[in-house]
Amino acid sequence: MSMLIPQAGDIPLPDPGPISAPYWQGCRAGVLRFQRCLDCGAPTHTPALLCAACTSMNLEWVDSSGLGEIYSWTRVWRPVTPAFITPYVPIIVTMEEGWSILSNLVGCEDDSVAIGQLVEVEFHHSGGPDDIWLPYFHHRSS
Amino acid sequence: MGHPFRDVAIVGVFNTKQARVLEGYDSQSIALEAALGAIADAGLEPRDIDGVVGGIASNFLYQSRIGPAWRSMSPLGIPAVIEGAMAIACGLANTVLIATGEAGSYRQHASTAPWTRPTNEFVAAYGMFTAAEFALMARRHMHMYGTTPESMAHVAATIRNNGHVNPQAVYSGRGPFTADDVLNSRMVADPFHLLDCAMTSEGGTALVLTHADRAGDLAKTPVHLLGGGTDHYGPSYQHPPVWDLGGVRRPDLVAGHVGRRAAEEAFAFAGLGPSDVDVCEFYDPFSFELIRQFEAYGFCAEGEGGDYVMSGVIEPGGRHPITTDGGTMSFSHGGASVQLFQRVIRGVQQLRGECISSQVANAEVAMCTGGGAGALFTDVLLLGKERP
């Protein structure tokens, strides 16, 4: 068993584009953001030009509660590049607002993950030319 | 109206030598060797080709001086075969070469293969690559239906044993394997052990399609396209691989069932159903994917794929033997696209009755597939001996 922590090595970092820049600006400010349709109200992630439910282009950026639950997980022992410390635990989180995000679980032992667990976002300063703060998730009790 | 592919036949197929490393080759040279092999297998000459598809297309046109010719760059397996068949059916070409190969592009293995990890700002920082993408789909299925690592390991052992007895497989003679061998191999991305996963290797592959009226005069028994379809949800490995993604048009067509619509279309074209399939040349990037495919294509009910693969149907001699050359786990994973054609190559060899190992007796219909849920696409091709 080992404690899961944010990756600190030379991992590939995001290169924000015009569509995704507000998302990464939010992360830098400690807020997880998603897009919501002004016409039908549906949430969309990853950052897009079209609403995933009705294809409207009338999207606004909204602050998420940062709270969600684990939808699926894996635990990786063969790192994608040597920069990643193993094991690490990719998860898909269903956020309270009904959208899905891919991240890593941190702050617990590597064998304590399960579908349905409640989690909360945290941000880790990864740096790079775009001063990236990466969202990770840790367990929460309620 | 007659069948859309009534006038099309696959008349040449060829795999080059496949190996972990093919010394002295690059991707173009191994693809060219595959192209010439498939043309020779058909009993044709390069000058008979007037259409080309795939990674070799431009280079082959120039080197062989057979231009002007119809060309498509469609690179990825079954869609390229369907496109070539459409070109013939539409009268845009008479004889189409489809060829690709890869060598020399992945020989330092500190990182996973380049085709497993596209650059993307929402997944790359989290250490994602193909095994993890497919694992997230598998884990969701385990949660919903109680699917077990043992059933996945049984799939992997079955496919690897097909490769073990295939003299042309990269991992020929490495077995035999039991499910316990798979479960005892080191963990890659939970629930996938090393032996649940595809290998990396190098190789070339090619096939030749021509007009059915000409096919009878050629060297080998023609094989026909009874039906096909492609299901895609978007770019692979750039967005969370959510089982429930999609479903806007039909609630049951979510990403976890990708390939269902393609299979329905293919079976409808063919006037056939799953029980008519003699050989299941299913794409095998990870063991779970075959369990999922049997459900998606309607061989068994949703959630029953784990029990289905344990019921004796997938082994040699079973009702629906799978991936009979050893697939990407044991035969070859020739690169970014080579292996996506090799289920079709094997399906043709099965229907010709020329397999040197694991030949299915009297095979009439082969179902060939590519892709998988973790990649958000699945393509399906039904092959048969009878002209449709």
Boltz contact constraints between the chains, C-beta under 6 A:
constraints:
  - contact:
      token1: [A, 11]
      token2: [B, 125]
      max_distance: 6.0
  - contact:
      token1: [A, 12]
      token2: [B, 124]
      max_distance: 6.0
  - contact:
      token1: [A, 13]
      token2: [B, 125]
      max_distance: 6.0
  - contact:
      token1: [A, 14]
      token2: [B, 121]
      max_distance: 6.0
  - contact:
      token1: [A, 15]
      token2: [B, 121]
      max_distance: 6.0
  - contact:
      token1: [A, 46]
      token2: [B, 122]
      max_distance: 6.0
  - contact:
      token1: [A, 46]
      token2: [B, 239]
      max_distance: 6.0
  - contact:
      token1: [A, 72]
      token2: [B, 136]
      max_distance: 6.0
  - contact:
      token1: [A, 72]
      token2: [B, 139]
      max_distance: 6.0
  - contact:
      token1: [A, 72]
      token2: [B, 140]
      max_distance: 6.0
  - contact:
      token1: [A, 73]
      token2: [B, 139]
      max_distance: 6.0
  - contact:
      token1: [A, 74]
      token2: [B, 132]
      max_distance: 6.0
  - contact:
      token1: [A, 74]
      token2: [B, 135]
      max_distance: 6.0
  - contact:
      token1: [A, 74]
      token2: [B, 136]
      max_distance: 6.0
  - contact:
      token1: [A, 74]
      token2: [B, 189]
      max_distance: 6.0
  - contact:
      token1: [A, 74]
      token2: [B, 190]
      max_distance: 6.0
  - contact:
      token1: [A, 75]
      token2: [B, 190]
      max_distance: 6.0
  - contact:
      token1: [A, 76]
      token2: [B, 127]
      max_distance: 6.0
  - contact:
      token1: [A, 76]
      token2: [B, 132]
      max_distance: 6.0
  - contact:
      token1: [A, 76]
      token2: [B, 189]
      max_distance: 6.0
  - contact:
      token1: [A, 77]
      token2: [B, 187]
      max_distance: 6.0
  - contact:
      token1: [A, 78]
      token2: [B, 188]
      max_distance: 6.0
  - contact:
      token1: [A, 80]
      token2: [B, 112]
      max_distance: 6.0
  - contact:
      token1: [A, 80]
      token2: [B, 117]
      max_distance: 6.0
  - contact:
      token1: [A, 80]
      token2: [B, 127]
      max_distance: 6.0
  - contact:
      token1: [A, 80]
      token2: [B, 129]
      max_distance: 6.0
  - contact:
      token1: [A, 81]
      token2: [B, 111]
      max_distance: 6.0
  - contact:
      token1: [A, 82]
      token2: [B, 110]
      max_distance: 6.0
  - contact:
      token1: [A, 84]
      token2: [B, 127]
      max_distance: 6.0
  - contact:
      token1: [A, 88]
      token2: [B, 127]
      max_distance: 6.0
  - contact:
      token1: [A, 90]
      token2: [B, 126]
      max_distance: 6.0
  - contact:
      token1: [A, 90]
      token2: [B, 132]
      max_distance: 6.0
  - contact:
      token1: [A, 92]
      token2: [B, 136]
      max_distance: 6.0
  - contact:
      token1: [A, 92]
      token2: [B, 240]
      max_distance: 6.0
  - contact:
      token1: [A, 92]
      token2: [B, 242]
      max_distance: 6.0
  - contact:
      token1: [A, 100]
      token2: [B, 240]
      max_distance: 6.0
  - contact:
      token1: [A, 100]
      token2: [B, 242]
      max_distance: 6.0
  - contact:
      token1: [A, 102]
      token2: [B, 123]
      max_distance: 6.0
  - contact:
      token1: [A, 102]
      token2: [B, 126]
      max_distance: 6.0
  - contact:
      token1: [A, 102]
      token2: [B, 240]
      max_distance: 6.0
  - contact:
      token1: [A, 104]
      token2: [B, 126]
      max_distance: 6.0
  - contact:
      token1: [A, 115]
      token2: [B, 143]
      max_distance: 6.0
  - contact:
      token1: [A, 134]
      token2: [B, 125]
      max_distance: 6.0
